[in-house]
Amino acid sequence: MRVQFFDPAAAYDVWEGRRLPHWGQAGTVCFITWRTWDSIPSDVLKRWLIERERWLVDHGIAPQSADWRSQVQARFPDEGQRYLNLIAQRWDTTLDECRGDCVLSHKECLNIIHESLLHFDGDRYEMLDLVIMPNHVHLLASFPSFEAMWSQIRSWKRYTAGEINRQLGLTGRLWQTEDFDHLVRGEDQLYYYRDYIADNPRKAGLAVQPNQHYSRELR
């Protein structure tokens, strides 16, 4: 498949979520992560958000700004990028500690996620890569519009939550409400994310299971 990268000169959407800004651009590949509700303890997350808000205020950036990340990178190229890298590394490391009940480690639950993510591939979206970890999911995909992306994410989460709860005889919440998404800026970033997805189980000290990882060939 052909890959489209983020073009700041073309139309794009920004939506301010509860904790994160969300960017979308029709046809552009997006790196998306969502996690189970118990994957990061609430007190840990609250501390991170307070620390981030303090850092932004100290550097003259409104924490509520939808483009706070872009402001950090533009106004503080070196220090700001180090800080953003720290945020990402801390987030990834904590997820890979596999906290919570880790229901996605069950083979049946992993298969539910895998089949759901690929069910409408080539129709509603184009899936490039995915990995299903015990308490979170990473994927690279492109969508025809920002609205299509968010509608599909909600559909994935709603369907898989119901099926996994039925499989395990559970009720109640499975997924954290808000997701992380990042529009891919270029070829180097694309291959960074592809390698990260492929290597995630090994980095977390896990043996790769069937259907845990998917990757398609690019032209």
C-alpha positions in Angstrom: 0.0 0.0 0.0 1.0 3.6 -0.5 1.8 5.6 2.7 0.8 9.2 3.4 2.6 11.3 6.0 1.4 14.3 7.9 1.3 17.5 5.8 0.9 20.6 7.9 0.0 22.6 4.8 -3.1 20.3 4.2 -6.3 20.3 6.1 -6.2 18.5 9.5 -8.3 18.3 12.7 -7.3 18.8 16.3 -9.6 17.8 19.1 -8.8 18.5 22.8 -9.5 15.4 24.9 -9.7 15.2 28.7 -5.9 14.8 29.0 -4.4 14.7 25.5 -4.8 16.6 22.2 -5.9 14.4 19.3 -4.8 15.1 15.7 -6.3 13.6 12.5 -5.7 14.0 8.8 -7.5 12.1 6.1 -5.3 9.3 4.7 -2.3 9.9 7.0 -0.8 7.0 8.9 -1.4 7.3 12.6 0.3 5.6 15.5 -2.5 4.7 18.1 -2.3 3.2 21.5 -5.1 2.3 23.9 -4.8 0.5 27.2 -6.9 -1.4 29.8 -8.3 0.8 32.6 -6.0 -0.8 35.2 -2.7 -0.7 33.2 -1.4 2.5 34.9 -2.3 3.2 38.6 -4.5 6.4 38.9 -2.1 7.9 41.5 0.9 7.5 39.1 -1.0 9.0 36.2 -2.2 12.0 38.3 1.4 12.7 39.5 2.6 12.7 35.8 -0.1 15.1 34.8 0.7 17.5 37.6 4.4 17.3 36.7 3.6 18.0 33.1 1.3 20.9 33.9 4.0 22.4 36.1 6.7 22.1 33.4 4.5 23.7 30.8 3.5 26.6 33.0 7.2 27.2 34.0 8.0 27.4 30.3 5.2 29.8 29.5 2.9 27.3 27.7 -0.8 26.9 28.6 -1.3 23.2 29.6 -4.8 23.4 28.0 -3.5 24.3 24.6 -4.3 21.6 22.0 -0.9 22.2 20.3 1.2 22.2 23.5 3.5 19.5 22.1 4.1 21.6 18.9 4.8 24.6 21.1 7.3 22.7 23.2 9.1 21.5 20.1 9.1 24.9 18.4 10.1 27.0 21.3 12.5 24.6 23.1 13.9 22.4 20.4 16.5 20.6 22.5 15.2 20.8 26.1 11.6 20.3 24.9 12.4 17.3 22.8 14.2 15.7 25.7 11.2 16.3 27.9 8.8 14.8 25.4 11.1 11.8 25.0 11.1 11.4 28.8 7.3 11.5 28.8 7.1 8.8 26.1 9.7 6.6 27.7 8.1 6.7 31.1 4.7 5.9 29.6 6.0 3.0 27.5 8.1 1.6 30.4 5.2 1.6 32.8 2.8 -0.1 30.3 5.5 -2.8 29.6 5.6 -3.6 33.3 2.3 -5.3 32.5 0.4 -4.0 35.5 -3.3 -4.8 36.2 -5.1 -8.0 35.4 -3.6 -8.2 31.9 -6.6 -9.9 30.4 -5.2 -9.6 26.9 -2.6 -12.2 27.8 -5.3 -14.9 27.5 -5.2 -16.5 24.1 -8.9 -16.2 23.5 -8.9 -12.5 24.3 -5.9 -11.8 22.2 -7.6 -13.5 19.2 -10.7 -11.4 19.7 -8.6 -8.2 19.5 -6.6 -9.5 16.5 -9.7 -10.5 14.5 -11.5 -7.3 15.3 -8.6 -5.1 14.2 -8.3 -6.8 10.9 -12.0 -7.4 10.2 -12.6 -4.2 8.1 -9.0 -3.8 6.9 -9.0 -2.5 3.3 -12.6 -1.3 3.7 -12.9 1.2 6.5 -9.2 1.6 7.1 -5.7 0.4 6.1 -3.9 -1.5 8.8 -0.1 -1.5 8.6 1.1 -2.9 11.9 -0.3 -4.0 15.2 0.8 -5.6 18.4 -1.5 -6.8 21.3 0.2 -6.6 24.7 -1.2 -8.0 28.0 -2.7 -4.6 28.9 -2.5 -2.4 25.8 -2.6 -2.3 22.0 -0.4 -0.4 19.5 -1.2 0.0 15.9 -0.3 1.9 12.7 -3.3 2.6 10.4 -4.7 5.2 8.1 -8.3 6.3 7.9 -10.4 8.2 5.3 -11.1 11.0 7.8 -10.7 12.1 11.4 -14.3 11.2 12.2 -13.8 7.7 10.6 -10.7 7.2 12.8 -12.5 8.0 16.1 -15.7 6.1 15.1 -13.6 3.0 14.3 -11.6 3.2 17.6 -14.8 3.5 19.6 -16.3 0.5 17.6 -13.2 -1.6 18.3 -13.2 -0.9 22.0 -17.0 -1.3 22.4 -17.0 -4.6 20.5 -13.9 -6.2 22.1 -14.9 -5.1 25.6 -18.2 -6.9 25.2 -16.7 -10.1 23.7 -13.8 -10.3 26.2 -16.2 -9.8 29.2 -18.3 -12.6 27.8 -15.3 -14.8 27.3 -14.1 -14.3 30.9 -17.4 -14.1 32.5 -16.9 -10.5 33.6 -18.8 -7.3 33.6 -17.9 -3.6 33.7 -15.1 -1.5 32.4 -12.2 -2.9 30.2 -10.6 0.0 28.4 -9.3 3.4 29.5 -11.5 6.1 27.8 -8.9 8.2 26.2 -6.3 7.0 23.7 -2.9 8.2 22.5 -2.5 9.0 18.8 0.3 10.6 16.7 0.2 11.4 13.0 3.4 10.0 11.4 5.6 12.7 10.1 7.9 10.9 7.7 9.6 7.7 6.6 12.1 7.6 9.5 9.3 7.9 12.1 7.2 5.3 10.3 10.0 2.7 10.5 10.7 3.6 14.1 7.1 2.8 15.0 7.1 -0.4 12.9 10.2 -1.6 14.7 8.9 -0.5 18.1 5.6 -2.5 17.5 7.5 -5.6 16.3 9.9 -5.5 19.2 7.5 -4.6 22.0 6.9 -8.2 23.3 10.6 -8.9 23.5 11.3 -5.6 25.3 8.7 -6.5 27.8 10.2 -10.0 28.3 7.3 -11.8 26.7 7.3 -14.8 24.3 5.5 -13.9 21.1 2.1 -15.6 20.7 0.2 -16.4 17.5 -1.8 -13.4 16.3 0.0 -11.1 18.7 1.8 -9.2 16.0 0.8 -8.2 12.4 2.7 -6.3 9.8 2.0 -5.8 6.1 4.4 -5.2 3.2 4.7 -1.7 1.9 5.3 -0.5 -1.6 
